[in-house]
Amino acid sequence: MSNAAAPLQIAESEIKAQPFVSANTHPFETNDPRIKRVHEKVMAGERLSTEDGLALYGSHDILAVGWLANHVRERLNGNLCYFNVNRHINPTNVCVAACRLCAFGRKKDQLGAYTMALEEAWQTAASGYSEAVTEFHIVGGLHPDLTLEYYEDLVRGLKQRFPQVHLKAFTMVEWSFLAKRSKLSTKETIKRLKDAGVDSCPGGGAEIFSDRVRHIICDHKIDGGEWLEIAREVHEAGMRSNATMLYGHVENDEDRVDHMMKLRALQDETGGFQTFIPLAFHPDNTPLQHLPKTTGLLDIKQVAVGRLMLDNFQHIKAYWQMLTPKIAQIALRFGADDLDGTVIEEKIYHDAGATTPQGMARRELERLIREAGREPVERDTLYRPVSRGEATLAINV
């Protein structure tokens, strides 16, 4: 089938963050001496250390931490808040791993297991498609039988049917699994799927890099060092990726800071990460469902600490699907400059108990952003602003 849209027009312009008077209308104040030291470094544009990160987590002065994160956020992105019009596609939930953090994966013969035939996957894309969609976000389980050729055909078929849509596909965990199953190097696997039409990669599967934590929550996955190495190979292949951190389970502050320091170090090398996305753990329907859910305070603090520690990341995302739209709005004053997108149908976190809507209309995202006092900017996956007319869609580059 063909589902042609208006031709994609490339404009020779770029919207940049305009000079902006900070929303920090009051002077910085704190009684926490550790945060006073962090304030001095932030205002001087100095890089924060591991000790600084631990001080930020340990402080109860969330307003002071937020003030600092907002200062950096506005220094980098002004008053702009980004979002995109995207659609999630999960080709299969069959997975050979048995991660304790996951409520999405199923064994082949388990109730609720599914695997899309190619035509079904293409139809799923079409069912949530309109000319407004600029991205398909494609991730799934580690299926023991699906070949690399299946994924090449899937990607090629999507590119043929929706040539103007950016394909953000496959986590570092999926790249590793497909390479091993195909008896290829990860570099060759990345090349083949890039040639088929993959444009960039999501940041999932990073979880927490700490070996101690991974042995508890996801011991069937690649380790943190392998995740970072595959991310390096993705960047060396000329593709950008996101980076995530799953928090609120069995990790501690040291694990979180270590995770961000390792992401920061790789970003220094490659410059290939676009966005950092803190992901709140949802324990429902997982083997870790006895753990409490994250609090709003932790969610906001994590966004803020991420903004302050990751000085070489341009963007920090408040993923509304996991945080709730209300917390995501507040996060726009605590370091975040992106709300993700319309999503349309999100499965993975809803299987784990997320109670947010599975999609959100473009106009609702814009309303949330404006109510937070920010200026909404629709973007494509590469953060190029999207301009829309009655019959045209232009990416400003």
C-alpha positions as CSV (number, residue, x, y, z in Angstrom):
1,M,0.0,0.0,0.0
2,S,1.1,3.6,-0.4
3,N,0.2,6.4,1.9
4,A,1.8,9.5,0.2
5,A,1.9,12.8,2.0
6,A,2.6,16.3,0.9
7,P,6.2,16.6,-0.4
8,L,8.8,17.4,2.2
9,Q,10.2,20.8,1.7
10,I,13.6,21.8,3.1
11,A,13.9,25.4,4.0
12,E,17.2,27.2,4.2
13,S,16.7,28.7,7.6
14,E,17.0,27.8,11.2
15,I,15.1,28.9,14.3
16,K,17.5,29.6,17.1
17,A,16.8,30.3,20.8
18,Q,16.3,34.1,21.1
19,P,17.8,36.1,23.9
20,F,15.7,35.5,26.9
21,V,15.3,37.1,30.2
22,S,15.5,34.3,32.7
23,A,12.4,33.2,34.6
24,N,14.7,33.1,37.7
25,T,13.3,36.5,38.8
26,H,14.7,36.2,42.3
27,P,18.3,35.9,43.3
28,F,19.8,32.5,44.1
29,E,19.4,31.5,47.8
30,T,20.2,28.4,49.8
31,N,21.3,27.5,53.2
32,D,23.1,24.3,52.0
33,P,26.8,25.0,51.8
34,R,27.3,22.2,49.3
35,I,24.8,23.8,46.9
36,K,26.5,27.2,47.3
37,R,29.7,25.7,46.0
38,V,27.8,24.1,43.1
39,H,26.2,27.5,42.4
40,E,29.7,29.1,42.1
41,K,30.8,26.5,39.5
42,V,27.6,26.8,37.5
43,M,27.7,30.5,37.3
44,A,31.3,30.3,36.2
45,G,30.5,27.7,33.6
46,E,32.7,25.1,35.2
47,R,32.1,21.4,34.9
48,L,30.5,19.7,37.9
49,S,32.3,16.7,39.6
50,T,31.0,13.4,41.0
51,E,31.0,15.1,44.4
52,D,28.9,17.9,43.1
53,G,26.4,15.4,41.7
54,L,26.1,13.6,45.0
55,A,25.6,17.0,46.7
56,L,22.7,17.8,44.4
57,Y,21.0,14.5,45.1
58,G,21.6,14.8,48.8
59,S,20.2,18.3,49.1
60,H,16.7,18.9,50.3
61,D,16.7,22.4,48.8
62,I,14.9,21.4,45.6
63,L,14.2,25.1,44.7
64,A,17.9,26.0,44.8
65,V,18.7,22.9,42.6
66,G,15.9,23.8,40.3
67,W,17.1,27.5,40.1
68,L,20.5,26.3,38.9
69,A,19.0,23.8,36.4
70,N,16.7,26.4,35.0
71,H,19.6,28.8,34.6
72,V,21.5,26.2,32.6
73,R,18.4,25.2,30.6
74,E,17.8,28.8,29.6
75,R,21.4,29.5,28.8
76,L,21.3,26.6,26.3
77,N,17.8,26.8,25.0
78,G,16.2,30.1,26.0
79,N,12.5,29.9,26.5
80,L,11.9,27.2,23.8
81,C,10.4,23.9,24.5
82,Y,10.5,21.2,21.9
83,F,8.1,18.5,20.9
84,N,7.5,16.3,17.9
85,V,4.7,14.4,16.2
86,N,5.7,10.8,16.4
87,R,4.3,7.3,16.4
88,H,5.6,4.3,18.4
89,I,5.8,0.9,16.7
90,N,6.7,-2.2,18.7
91,P,7.0,-5.1,16.2
92,T,7.1,-7.8,18.8
93,N,7.0,-8.3,22.6
94,V,8.6,-11.7,22.4
95,C,11.9,-11.6,24.2
96,V,14.6,-14.1,25.2
97,A,15.6,-11.9,28.1
98,A,13.8,-12.0,31.5
99,C,14.6,-8.7,32.9
100,R,13.0,-8.0,36.3
101,L,12.3,-4.4,35.4
102,C,10.1,-5.3,32.4
103,A,6.4,-5.9,32.1
104,F,6.4,-5.8,28.3
105,G,8.3,-8.9,27.3
106,R,6.8,-12.4,26.8
107,K,8.0,-15.8,25.9
108,K,6.9,-17.2,22.5
109,D,4.2,-19.4,23.9
110,Q,3.1,-17.1,26.7
111,L,-0.4,-15.6,26.8
112,G,-0.3,-12.1,25.2
113,A,2.8,-12.7,23.1
114,Y,2.7,-11.2,19.6
115,T,4.9,-10.8,16.6
116,M,3.8,-8.6,13.7
117,A,4.1,-9.9,10.1
118,L,5.7,-7.2,7.9
119,E,2.3,-6.2,6.4
120,E,0.9,-5.9,9.9
121,A,3.8,-3.7,11.0
122,W,3.4,-1.4,7.9
123,Q,-0.4,-1.3,8.5
124,T,0.2,-0.4,12.2
125,A,2.4,2.5,11.0
126,A,-0.3,3.6,8.6
127,S,-3.1,3.4,11.1
128,G,-1.5,6.1,13.2
129,Y,-0.1,8.0,10.3
130,S,-1.0,11.4,9.0
131,E,1.0,14.0,7.1
132,A,1.8,15.5,10.5
133,V,4.0,12.5,11.6
134,T,7.7,13.2,11.3
135,E,9.1,10.1,13.2
136,F,8.5,6.4,13.7
137,H,10.0,5.2,17.0
138,I,10.7,1.5,16.6
139,V,11.7,-0.8,19.5
140,G,10.7,-4.3,20.6
141,G,11.7,-7.5,22.3
142,L,14.7,-9.7,21.5
143,H,12.9,-12.3,19.4
144,P,14.7,-15.6,19.1
145,D,13.5,-16.3,15.5
146,L,13.3,-13.0,13.7
147,T,16.2,-12.5,11.4
148,L,18.2,-9.4,10.4
149,E,16.5,-9.7,7.0
150,Y,13.1,-9.3,8.7
151,Y,14.2,-6.0,10.2
152,E,15.8,-4.8,7.0
153,D,12.6,-5.6,5.1
154,L,10.6,-3.8,7.8
155,V,12.7,-0.7,7.6
156,R,12.8,-0.7,3.8
157,G,9.1,-1.1,3.6
158,L,8.5,1.8,6.0
159,K,10.8,4.0,3.9
160,Q,9.1,3.1,0.7
161,R,5.6,3.8,2.1
162,F,6.6,6.9,4.2
163,P,9.7,8.3,2.7
164,Q,9.5,11.6,4.5
165,V,9.3,10.0,8.0
166,H,12.4,9.7,10.1
167,L,13.0,6.2,11.4
168,K,14.4,6.2,14.9
169,A,14.9,2.5,15.5
170,F,16.6,-0.2,17.7
171,T,18.3,0.2,21.1
172,M,21.9,-0.7,21.7
173,V,20.6,-3.9,23.3
174,E,18.8,-4.8,20.0
175,W,21.8,-4.0,17.9
176,S,23.9,-6.4,20.0
177,F,21.3,-9.2,19.9
178,L,20.8,-8.9,16.1
179,A,24.5,-9.0,15.5
180,K,25.1,-12.1,17.6
181,R,22.1,-13.9,16.1
182,S,23.3,-13.0,12.6
183,K,27.0,-13.9,13.4
184,L,28.0,-10.4,12.4
185,S,29.9,-7.6,14.1
186,T,27.7,-4.8,15.6
187,K,29.4,-2.4,13.1
188,E,28.2,-4.5,10.2
189,T,24.8,-4.9,11.6
190,I,24.5,-1.1,12.1
191,K,25.7,-0.5,8.6
192,R,23.1,-2.9,7.1
193,L,20.2,-1.5,8.9
194,K,21.4,2.1,8.3
195,D,21.6,1.2,4.6
196,A,18.0,-0.2,4.8
197,G,16.8,3.2,6.1
198,V,17.4,3.6,9.9
199,D,18.1,7.3,10.5
200,S,18.9,7.4,14.2
201,C,18.6,5.4,17.4
202,P,16.6,5.7,20.6
203,G,18.4,5.6,24.0
204,G,16.7,2.7,25.7
205,G,18.4,-0.3,27.4
206,A,21.0,1.8,29.2
207,E,19.0,1.4,32.5
208,I,21.9,1.9,35.1
209,F,25.4,1.1,34.1
210,S,26.4,-0.3,37.5
211,D,27.2,-4.0,37.3
212,R,25.7,-4.5,40.8
213,V,22.3,-3.0,39.7
214,R,22.2,-4.7,36.3
215,H,22.7,-8.1,37.9
216,I,19.5,-7.5,39.9
217,I,17.3,-5.8,37.3
218,C,18.5,-6.9,33.9
219,D,21.1,-9.6,34.1
220,H,20.2,-10.9,30.7
221,K,21.1,-7.7,28.9
222,I,24.5,-6.5,27.7
223,D,26.5,-4.8,30.4
224,G,27.0,-1.0,30.7
225,G,30.3,-1.1,28.9
226,E,28.9,-2.9,25.9
227,W,26.0,-0.4,25.7
228,L,28.4,2.5,25.6
229,E,30.7,0.8,23.0
230,I,27.7,0.1,20.7
231,A,26.6,3.7,21.1
232,R,30.0,4.8,20.1
233,E,29.8,2.6,17.0
234,V,26.4,4.1,16.1
235,H,27.8,7.6,16.4
236,E,30.9,6.6,14.3
237,A,28.5,5.3,11.6
238,G,27.1,8.8,11.3
239,M,23.9,8.4,13.3
240,R,22.7,10.3,16.3
241,S,21.1,8.6,19.3
242,N,19.5,9.5,22.6
243,A,20.6,8.4,26.0
244,T,18.5,7.2,28.9
245,M,18.8,6.4,32.6
246,L,16.2,4.3,34.5
247,Y,15.9,5.5,38.1
248,G,13.8,4.7,41.1
249,H,14.4,1.0,41.6
250,V,17.4,-0.5,43.4
251,E,20.1,2.1,42.4
252,N,21.6,4.7,44.7
253,D,22.8,8.2,44.2
254,E,26.4,7.0,43.4
255,D,25.0,4.7,40.7
256,R,23.1,7.6,39.1
257,V,26.0,10.0,39.1
258,D,28.4,7.3,37.7
259,H,25.9,6.6,34.9
260,M,25.8,10.3,33.9
261,M,29.5,10.7,34.2
262,K,30.0,7.8,31.7
263,L,27.5,9.3,29.3
264,R,29.2,12.6,29.6
265,A,32.6,11.1,28.9
266,L,31.3,9.4,25.7
267,Q,29.6,12.6,24.6
268,D,33.0,14.3,24.9
269,E,34.4,11.7,22.5
270,T,31.7,11.5,19.9
271,G,29.2,14.3,20.3
272,G,26.6,11.8,19.0
273,F,24.0,12.1,21.8
274,Q,21.1,14.4,21.1
275,T,19.0,14.2,24.3
276,F,19.2,12.8,27.8
277,I,15.9,11.2,29.0
278,P,15.5,10.2,32.7
279,L,13.0,7.4,32.9
280,A,11.1,6.8,36.1
281,F,10.8,3.1,36.9
282,H,7.2,1.8,36.9
283,P,7.2,-1.4,39.0
284,D,3.6,-2.6,38.4
285,N,3.3,-6.0,36.7
286,T,7.1,-6.7,37.0
287,P,9.0,-9.0,39.4
288,L,10.0,-5.7,41.2
289,Q,6.4,-4.6,41.9
290,H,7.0,-4.6,45.6
291,L,9.1,-1.5,45.1
292,P,7.5,1.9,45.7
293,K,6.9,4.2,42.7
294,T,9.0,7.3,42.3
295,T,7.8,10.5,43.9
296,G,7.2,13.8,42.1
297,L,10.1,15.3,44.1
298,L,12.5,12.6,42.8
299,D,11.2,13.0,39.3
300,I,11.8,16.7,39.3
301,K,15.2,16.4,41.0
302,Q,16.4,13.8,38.5
303,V,15.6,16.1,35.6
304,A,17.4,19.0,37.3
305,V,20.5,17.0,38.2
306,G,20.7,15.6,34.7
307,R,20.6,19.1,33.3
308,L,23.4,20.2,35.6
309,M,25.7,17.2,35.2
310,L,25.4,16.7,31.4
311,D,26.8,20.0,30.3
312,N,27.6,18.6,26.8
313,F,24.0,17.5,26.1
314,Q,22.0,20.2,24.4
315,H,18.6,18.8,25.4
316,I,17.0,17.2,28.5
317,K,13.6,15.5,27.9
318,A,10.7,15.3,30.4
319,Y,9.0,12.2,29.0
320,W,5.4,12.9,29.8
321,Q,4.3,9.3,29.3
322,M,6.3,8.3,32.4
323,L,6.3,11.4,34.5
324,T,2.6,12.4,33.8
325,P,1.8,15.6,31.9
326,K,1.6,17.6,35.2
327,I,5.0,16.7,36.4
328,A,6.5,17.1,32.9
329,Q,5.1,20.7,32.9
330,I,6.9,21.5,36.2
331,A,10.0,19.9,34.8
332,L,10.2,22.6,32.2
333,R,11.2,25.0,35.0
334,F,13.7,22.4,36.4
335,G,16.0,21.9,33.4
336,A,13.9,20.2,30.8
337,D,13.4,21.7,27.3
338,D,11.6,18.8,25.6
339,L,8.3,17.0,26.3
340,D,8.8,14.2,23.7
341,G,5.9,13.9,21.3
342,T,2.4,12.8,20.5
343,V,3.4,9.0,20.7
344,I,-0.1,7.8,19.6
345,E,0.3,4.3,21.1
346,E,2.8,3.5,23.8
347,K,2.9,-0.1,25.0
348,I,6.1,-0.7,27.1
349,Y,5.5,1.6,30.0
350,H,1.7,1.1,30.0
351,D,2.3,-2.6,30.4
352,A,4.2,-1.7,33.5
353,G,1.3,0.3,35.0
354,A,1.6,3.8,33.5
355,T,-1.8,5.5,33.7
356,T,-1.1,8.3,31.4
357,P,-2.9,8.5,28.0
358,Q,-1.3,6.4,25.3
359,G,-1.1,9.4,23.0
360,M,-1.6,13.2,23.1
361,A,-2.8,15.6,20.5
362,R,-0.4,18.2,19.1
363,R,-2.6,21.1,20.4
364,E,-2.6,19.6,23.9
365,L,1.2,19.4,24.0
366,E,1.3,23.0,22.9
367,R,-1.2,24.0,25.6
368,L,0.9,22.3,28.3
369,I,4.0,24.1,27.1
370,R,2.4,27.5,27.0
371,E,0.8,27.1,30.4
372,A,4.3,26.5,31.7
373,G,5.4,29.9,30.3
374,R,7.5,28.3,27.5
375,E,7.4,28.7,23.8
376,P,6.4,25.5,21.9
377,V,8.5,24.6,18.9
378,E,7.6,21.5,16.9
379,R,10.8,19.7,15.9
380,D,11.8,16.8,13.8
381,T,14.0,14.0,15.4
382,L,17.2,16.0,14.7
383,Y,15.8,19.1,16.5
384,R,15.2,21.0,13.2
385,P,12.1,23.2,13.7
386,V,9.1,22.1,11.6
387,S,7.0,24.7,9.8
388,R,3.5,23.8,8.6
389,G,1.2,25.3,6.0
390,E,-2.2,24.1,4.8
391,A,-0.6,21.7,2.3
392,T,3.1,21.7,3.1
393,L,5.5,20.5,5.8
394,A,8.9,22.1,5.9
395,I,11.9,21.1,8.0
396,N,14.0,24.2,8.7
397,V,17.7,23.3,8.3
